[in-house]
Amino acid sequence: MNNQPTTVEKLRGLRWSIAANVANTLFSQFTFFGSVFPLFLSQLGLNKSQMGFLFSLMPFFGVISPVIAPATVRFGYKNTYMVFWGTRKIVTALLLLTPWVVMAFGLQAAVLFISVITAIFAFCRAVAETARVPWVQEFVPPSVQGKYTATSNIFTSLAGFASVLIAGYVLDRAHSLSSFMLLIAAGVFFGFICVWLSGFIPGGAPTIHAAGTKPKRNLRDALRDRNFMRYLLGVSVIIVATT
């Protein structure tokens, strides 16, 4: 049994989704996915091997998606996304304790501290993204998918451009841990704004199956779909190029 939102509700929710995407872009650029994070690690004194390990955690945890996908259906795409998308913001906020960890326990303890935070963040992100993809397909009507994607890309690109300018300005004035903490704090703030905005997006309700029945996943059918395989190949190339 599915509680599908009406087309009007879906269209009204698109502006909230785009606004959430903008807020998430600012969060990402000021934390794990922009140029701020590697500069922050370099400021702490991490070497390239340690940085490489931390960055590898993001794509690595993506392999859990096929395993946890059925659970996201039962719990609800929106519920799953909100819980894990919000949790990763809370976990990210712990990065603000890094200067204290360095002073109290030393650099090696700080590396372990950041590694644990990054791993938990990567896990929460993988679960949330697993729920987000089918949720987007539900709340974006097919007739406006192109317009929605284009509009979202425009605003997120502008947000990304602005975030780089702001980060560059802040770090240029004082290239210290306090400057990085300021940017990360700003990123966490926008992260929570993203979660709040996402709450206004419709759809994503739990799917309840009749007793004694199991949902068909059709993974073999998907792998026999040539268009889908071409899509996966293209996404793989993009991931290799950007990661």
C-alpha positions as CSV (number, residue, x, y, z in Angstrom):
1,M,0.0,0.0,0.0
2,N,1.5,3.3,-1.1
3,N,0.5,6.9,-0.2
4,Q,1.4,8.7,-3.4
5,P,1.3,12.5,-3.3
6,T,-0.8,14.3,-5.9
7,T,0.8,16.1,-8.8
8,V,0.0,19.4,-7.3
9,E,1.7,18.4,-4.1
10,K,4.7,17.2,-6.0
11,L,5.0,20.5,-7.9
12,R,4.8,22.5,-4.7
13,G,7.5,20.4,-3.2
14,L,10.0,21.0,-6.0
15,R,11.0,24.5,-4.7
16,W,11.7,23.0,-1.3
17,S,13.9,20.4,-2.9
18,I,15.9,22.9,-4.9
19,A,16.3,25.1,-1.8
20,A,17.5,22.0,0.1
21,N,20.0,21.2,-2.7
22,V,21.4,24.7,-2.5
23,A,21.8,24.4,1.3
24,N,23.4,21.0,0.9
25,T,25.9,22.4,-1.6
26,L,27.0,24.9,0.9
27,F,27.3,22.2,3.5
28,S,29.3,20.0,1.2
29,Q,31.7,22.7,0.1
30,F,32.5,23.8,3.6
31,T,33.0,20.3,5.0
32,F,33.9,17.0,3.3
33,F,33.5,17.6,-0.5
34,G,35.0,21.0,-1.2
35,S,38.6,22.2,-1.1
36,V,38.3,23.2,2.5
37,F,38.5,19.7,3.9
38,P,41.9,18.7,2.3
39,L,43.3,22.1,3.3
40,F,42.1,21.5,6.8
41,L,43.8,18.1,6.9
42,S,47.0,19.6,5.5
43,Q,46.9,22.3,8.2
44,L,46.7,19.5,10.8
45,G,49.8,17.8,9.3
46,L,48.2,14.7,7.7
47,N,50.3,13.2,4.9
48,K,48.9,12.2,1.5
49,S,48.4,8.5,2.5
50,Q,46.3,9.5,5.5
51,M,44.3,11.9,3.3
52,G,43.8,9.2,0.6
53,F,42.5,6.8,3.2
54,L,39.9,9.3,4.5
55,F,38.7,10.2,1.0
56,S,38.4,6.5,0.0
57,L,35.8,6.0,2.7
58,M,33.1,7.9,0.8
59,P,32.9,5.7,-2.3
60,F,33.7,2.6,-0.3
61,F,30.6,2.7,1.8
62,G,28.5,3.0,-1.3
63,V,28.7,-0.8,-1.8
64,I,26.2,-1.3,1.0
65,S,23.4,0.2,-1.1
66,P,22.1,-3.1,-2.6
67,V,22.0,-4.6,0.9
68,I,20.1,-1.9,2.7
69,A,17.7,-0.9,-0.2
70,P,14.9,-3.2,0.9
71,A,15.0,-1.8,4.4
72,T,14.6,1.8,3.0
73,V,11.4,0.7,1.2
74,R,9.9,-0.7,4.4
75,F,11.0,2.2,6.6
76,G,10.1,4.8,3.9
77,Y,12.4,6.7,1.6
78,K,11.7,10.0,3.3
79,N,12.1,8.7,6.8
80,T,15.3,7.0,5.9
81,Y,16.7,10.0,4.2
82,M,15.7,12.4,7.0
83,V,17.2,10.2,9.8
84,F,20.5,9.5,8.1
85,W,20.8,12.9,6.4
86,G,20.3,14.6,9.7
87,T,22.6,12.2,11.6
88,R,25.5,12.9,9.2
89,K,25.2,16.6,10.0
90,I,25.4,15.9,13.8
91,V,28.4,13.7,13.2
92,T,30.1,16.4,11.0
93,A,29.6,18.9,13.9
94,L,32.0,16.8,15.9
95,L,34.8,18.0,13.7
96,L,34.6,21.2,15.6
97,L,36.2,19.4,18.5
98,T,39.4,18.6,16.5
99,P,41.6,21.4,17.9
100,W,40.8,20.2,21.4
101,V,41.6,16.6,20.5
102,V,44.9,17.7,19.0
103,M,45.8,19.8,22.1
104,A,44.7,17.1,24.6
105,F,45.8,13.9,22.9
106,G,48.1,14.7,20.0
107,L,48.0,14.4,16.2
108,Q,47.7,10.7,15.9
109,A,44.6,10.7,18.2
110,A,43.2,13.5,16.0
111,V,43.7,11.4,12.9
112,L,41.8,8.5,14.5
113,F,39.1,10.9,15.6
114,I,38.6,12.3,12.1
115,S,38.7,8.9,10.6
116,V,35.9,7.6,12.8
117,I,33.8,10.7,12.0
118,T,34.4,10.4,8.3
119,A,33.5,6.7,8.4
120,I,30.3,7.3,10.2
121,F,29.5,10.2,7.9
122,A,30.2,8.0,4.8
123,F,27.9,5.3,6.1
124,C,25.0,7.7,6.8
125,R,25.5,9.3,3.4
126,A,25.4,5.9,1.7
127,V,22.1,5.0,3.4
128,A,20.5,8.4,2.8
129,E,21.5,8.4,-0.9
130,T,20.1,4.9,-1.3
131,A,16.7,6.2,-0.2
132,R,17.0,9.6,-2.0
133,V,17.3,8.3,-5.5
134,P,13.9,6.5,-5.6
135,W,12.3,9.3,-3.5
136,V,13.4,11.9,-6.2
137,Q,11.8,9.7,-8.9
138,E,8.6,9.7,-6.9
139,F,8.2,13.4,-6.1
140,V,9.5,14.8,-9.4
141,P,6.8,14.4,-12.1
142,P,8.2,13.0,-15.4
143,S,7.0,16.0,-17.3
144,V,9.2,18.4,-15.4
145,Q,12.3,16.2,-14.7
146,G,14.5,18.1,-17.2
147,K,13.4,21.5,-16.0
148,Y,13.8,20.5,-12.3
149,T,17.3,19.1,-12.9
150,A,18.4,22.1,-14.9
151,T,17.0,24.6,-12.4
152,S,18.6,22.8,-9.5
153,N,21.9,22.6,-11.3
154,I,21.9,26.3,-11.9
155,F,21.3,27.3,-8.3
156,T,23.6,24.7,-6.8
157,S,26.4,25.8,-9.2
158,L,25.9,29.4,-8.1
159,A,26.0,28.3,-4.5
160,G,29.2,26.3,-5.1
161,F,30.8,29.2,-6.8
162,A,29.9,31.5,-3.9
163,S,31.1,29.0,-1.3
164,V,34.5,28.8,-2.9
165,L,34.8,32.6,-2.9
166,I,33.8,32.8,0.7
167,A,36.1,30.0,1.8
168,G,39.0,31.6,-0.1
169,Y,38.3,35.0,1.5
170,V,38.2,33.5,5.0
171,L,41.3,31.4,4.6
172,D,43.2,34.2,3.0
173,R,42.7,36.5,6.0
174,A,43.7,33.9,8.5
175,H,45.0,30.5,7.4
176,S,44.6,28.8,10.8
177,L,42.5,26.1,12.5
178,S,40.1,28.7,13.8
179,S,39.3,29.8,10.2
180,F,38.6,26.1,9.2
181,M,36.4,25.7,12.3
182,L,34.4,28.8,11.2
183,L,33.8,27.4,7.7
184,I,32.9,23.9,9.1
185,A,30.5,25.5,11.5
186,A,28.9,27.4,8.7
187,G,28.7,24.2,6.7
188,V,27.0,22.4,9.6
189,F,24.5,25.3,9.9
190,F,23.5,25.0,6.2
191,G,23.4,21.2,6.6
192,F,20.7,21.5,9.2
193,I,18.9,24.0,7.0
194,C,19.0,21.4,4.3
195,V,17.4,18.8,6.5
196,W,14.7,21.2,7.6
197,L,13.8,22.2,4.0
198,S,13.7,18.5,3.0
199,G,10.9,17.9,5.5
200,F,8.5,19.9,3.2
201,I,9.1,17.6,0.3
202,P,6.1,15.1,-0.2
203,G,6.2,11.4,-0.8
204,G,8.6,8.7,0.3
205,A,6.1,6.9,2.5
206,P,6.8,3.4,3.7
207,T,5.6,0.6,1.4
208,I,3.6,-2.2,3.1
209,H,3.4,-5.5,1.3
210,A,0.7,-8.1,1.9
211,A,1.5,-10.7,4.5
212,G,3.5,-13.7,3.1
213,T,4.7,-11.8,0.0
214,K,8.1,-10.5,-0.8
215,P,8.9,-7.5,-3.1
216,K,10.6,-8.5,-6.4
217,R,13.9,-6.7,-6.8
218,N,14.6,-7.8,-10.4
219,L,18.3,-7.2,-10.2
220,R,19.0,-9.6,-13.0
221,D,16.5,-7.8,-15.3
222,A,18.2,-4.5,-14.4
223,L,21.7,-5.9,-15.4
224,R,20.3,-7.1,-18.7
225,D,19.0,-3.6,-19.5
226,R,21.6,-2.2,-22.0
227,N,20.6,1.4,-21.4
228,F,20.9,1.0,-17.7
229,M,24.3,-0.6,-18.1
230,R,25.4,2.3,-20.3
231,Y,24.2,4.7,-17.6
232,L,26.2,2.8,-14.9
233,L,29.3,3.0,-17.1
234,G,28.8,6.8,-17.5
235,V,28.4,7.3,-13.8
236,S,31.5,5.2,-13.1
237,V,33.5,7.4,-15.4
238,I,32.3,10.5,-13.7
239,I,33.1,9.1,-10.3
240,V,36.6,8.2,-11.3
241,A,37.1,11.6,-12.8
242,T,35.8,13.6,-9.8
243,T,37.0,11.3,-7.0
